[in-house]
């Protein structure tokens, strides 16, 4: 998946990160502008609450600013920032003991409110499936939900997820397999499991 930051040439990203490491707030502000939207999407998928997602993004960037001088490899900034966002979401779960489903706190994402084609019947069916997928995903253990979101929604390969979360790739595969099996079970009344979650 292409992120806004990916449009930066490696040397341009390195220059911005190096400037930010030296205390340049304008450079860090440009990094914020480049990566805020993709981080919000990640946090939204992990938390399901737009306000909580926005708070997690701010927490991630605040922490990143306070620690960026310690970042040894500027080219790793995007992965480092994504991990900061995942950790912010984990902190949110621990603080709030979050147990609500996506539909309890938020209806449709803005881009899902437009007409997807197929007429009203298709829209109702699509929206119902979207709600059920979110409900099922919110019911997974946090560790399984993380790998499902990072792999299937963020498009990260398993080795990158393992590095991001600091676990073995086999652990990622195990969590992904258990998470997909549970989603398939929860969603069986709506669609065939192969249509919901593709194999890695």
PyMOL commands that set and color helices and strands:
alter all, ss='L'
color gray80, all
select helices_A, chain A and resi 4-7+10-21+25-47+50-70+74-96+102-105+110-112+119-138+142-153+158-165+169-187+193-196
alter helices_A, ss='H'
color red, helices_A
deselect
rebuild
show_as cartoon
